[in-house]
Amino acid sequence: MYALRRYGFLTDVGWFQSWRTKRSIDAAGNPIPWITYPCLSFLSPRIDPRMEVFEFGCGHSTLWWADRVSRVVCCEHDSKWYSAMKRQVGPNVQLELKTLDGGYANFIEQFSHRFHIVIVDGRDRVNCIKYSLGALAPDGILLLDNSERPQYLPGIQFLMHHGFRRLDFEGPIPIVTERSTTTIFYKRENCLNI
């Protein structure tokens, strides 16, 4: 176990530190999205600072995106978490609090063809997916975390029916020992040049 902590992939990406602190952080202690490491590695070099991002659910990913893109809009349902995050976000982050039965999933509908990346990683994910299509820029992509969960299959089928392709990234994630899948849904012309 000592050798594992000193050398190798888990050490390089900061998994041991994230597990110990119970926070989604890299080896230097910086916040990272709580998605699979393979997806994070794929995304990092493809992000353009002019991009705009929408997130269902905020957290360390919000801080990570805010350092890399021009604008982040987040919709959060938990008032305590919202208050904690509100104190941490910078001026390029718009953080909105919406209850699950009071406009959470459809909050994104007010944005027309705006976001390069929509991240569905909060609650009510199938409905969030369905409401997101009109808010995607023409070259926009949708990222669904934990896409291996059977309850998200209707959302995945909805995207496939609307002409999206999928790219799955299975592997380890920060903090926990379980394996997960993060999926990027995209069309032929997309902001990540897939």
N, C-alpha and C positions, 0 to 999 in steps of 0.2 A: 504494500500500500504506500509506503514511503516513496518508492521509486515512481509510482503513478503520480504522486503529487508534485514531483520535481520535474518530470519529463513527460512529453507527449501531448496529444490533442487536448485532453481535458484540462491540463494545466495551461496550455497555450491560450485557450478561449476563456479561461477564468471560471470553469465550472466548479472547481473545489471552493473557490471564494464565494460564488453565488450560493452554493449549497450551505456553506457555513453561515453566511449572513442572511440567508433567505430573501435575497434581493436579486433581481435580474441585472447583473453587472458583468463587465469583462474583466480580464486579468489585471487591469489598472484601476479597477473600482468604478469605472464609468458606466452609466446606465445603458442598457441595451434592450431591444424588444424581447419579450418572452415568447419567442418563436424558435423553430429548430435552427440549430447552428448552420446546417447546410444552406437554408434559405437566407439567413443573415449574410453568409459569405457570398452568396449569389447576388443579393441586392446591393451590398455596400459599394462596389465599384460602378454600379449602373445609375446611381442617384445623381440627379442634376439639381444644383442649388436653386434653379428657377421653378422647380416642381411645387405643386400644392397637394397636400395630403389631407384626407379625412379619416378619422378613427372613430369607430364605435368602441368605447371603452378606453380610458386613458391610464397612463402609468409611466413606467420607465421608457416605454417605446415613444411616448409623446416627447420626452426630453431628448431622446436620441434623434428622432425625426426633426425636431425644432433646430437642432444644431446643423442640419444638412439640407433643409429645403426652405423655400421662402415663406411658406405659411402652412400651419397645421390647424385644422378645425376638429375638435373632439366633442363627442356627445357622451356624457356619463350619466348613469342612473343612480349611483350611490352618493348620497349627500355628504357623508363623512369623507369618503375618498375624494370627492370633488373639492371639498374645502382644503384638504391636505395638498392636493395637486395644484390648486389655484395659487398657493403661496410659492410654488416652485417653477411655474411656467414663465417664459419670457414674453416680450411684446408681440412676437410673431405667432402666438398660440391663442386661438379663440376657444375657450372651454365653456361648454354649455351643459347645464343640468336639466335633464328631462326624466320624468318618471316613466316606468315601463308601460304604463297604461295612459300616459299623457304626452305622447309625441316623441318618444325615444327613437323608435325604428324609422319613422317617417320624417324626422327632423331634416334629414339630408335632401328631401325633395325640394327645398327652397333654393338649392344650388343647381344651376343648369349647365351641364357640360363643362364643369370647372376643374374637377380633381384628376390629377394624373394617377394617383393611387388612393384607393379606398380600402381601408383595413377593417375587416369584420372580425373582432376579437372580444366582443362584449356579450351582452345578453340578446335574446330573441334573434338569433343570427339568420335564420331563414328569412324572416321578414326584413331584416336589415339588408340582406342581399337583394331582395326584390325591389325595395325602394331605392337602391343605389344606382341602378342603371342610368337614369336620366342625369345624374350628377357627374358621371364619368366624362372626362374630356374625350375627344375622338380617339386619342391614342392611350386612353386610360386603362389601367389594370385593376383587378380586385384581388386582394390577398385575404384568404380565409385560413385562420389558424385552427388547429385541432380538427382538420378536415376528415380525419379517419373516423370520427364519431358518427354513428348511423343516423342520429337525429338531424344531421345537416344534409343528408342526401337529397331531400326535396330542393334545397337551395342550390346544390351542385347541379342537379338535373335542370333546374330553371336556367342557370347560366349556360349549360351546354345547349339547351334548346334555343338560346339566343345567340348562338354562334361563337361562343367562347371556347378556347382550347384550354387545357390544364397542364400545369407543370408541378408535380408533387416533389416535396423535399421532406423525406423521412429521416429521422435521426434524433439525437439527444437534444434536450432543451435545458436552459438554466434552472437551477434550484432543486429540481427533483430528479429521480433516477429513471423515470419512465421515458419511453420513446413516443414521439408524436409525429404528426405530419402537418406541414404548412403548405398550402397550395396557392399558386399564382394562376389566376384566370386572365387570359389575354386574347386579343384578336391579332390578325396578321400585322397590322400597323400598330405598334405599341411603343410606349415610352421607354421600355427596357431593352428594346432591340432584340427580342427573343426570336 
